[in-house]
């Protein structure tokens, strides 16, 4: 469109040039220079010819002024961006969310290695999962029975984990032998609810479960996930029971902002142990 406008201006300038050419060709015959015709009246004829030339030169100046005004209007008074792809209707759909869109930050996976101007990529929403205000998603595969655990209860779970944001690689299988102090619960993970010994997203998802229940829990990157300063996962679990599992998990967690760190946990709540009067945990019946 801008090229067409410039072409129109060029036509105006050409028209002005033609008018200028007529102003200098006062003789009806071809000649190398303008020829003034003497009138029979002598001096009066010469004055009339000079006056005619002055009028034609004034007309030429008017034509040039009009062409200049048209050029100025075309170049400087159009709407900014009207002829470039800056309008919303000609932009491709966004794959990533701009950092200044604060309202959508909750639904964004943080991946700062992509671009300093980008916050990350949009969180994948699973339509059959429940989404909480914190950004956690979960789905019950099997409902349990009994009472849900409270802070201070000892919780026993069977679990497996996947790096769902990065090729869905498994970093913990169910029923892996742990040994040691957990010899009486082979493959199970035990912790006390409310002590911060398990990653916040997983604890939030387990709180609403009942013994015997199975739940899938999607933990997004950020405060609900494993902390960055505990690469051995000794302070905040659960900790993968094999070297390969640790390597698969840490490859994702320790990546410098280029990998989606969303994790999927499949959790079975095996039982909930309460304290007795002596303050000791008693094993409940599974």
Buried (B, 14 or more C-beta within 10 A) or exposed (E): EEEEBEEEBEEBBEEBBEBBEEBEBBEEEEEEEEEBEEEEEEEEBBEBBEEEBEEBEEBBEEBBEBBBEBBEEBEEEEEEEEEEEEEEEEEEEEEBBEBEEEEEEEBBBBBEEBEEEBBBBBBBEBEEBEBEEBBBBBBBEEEBEBEBBEEEBBBBBBBBBBBBBBEEBBBBBBEBEBEEEBEEBEBBBBBBBBEEBBBBBBBBBBBBBBBBBBBBBBBBBBEBBBBEEBEEBEEBBBBBBEEEBBEBBBBBBEBEEEBBBBBBBBBBBBBBBBEEEEEEBEEBEE
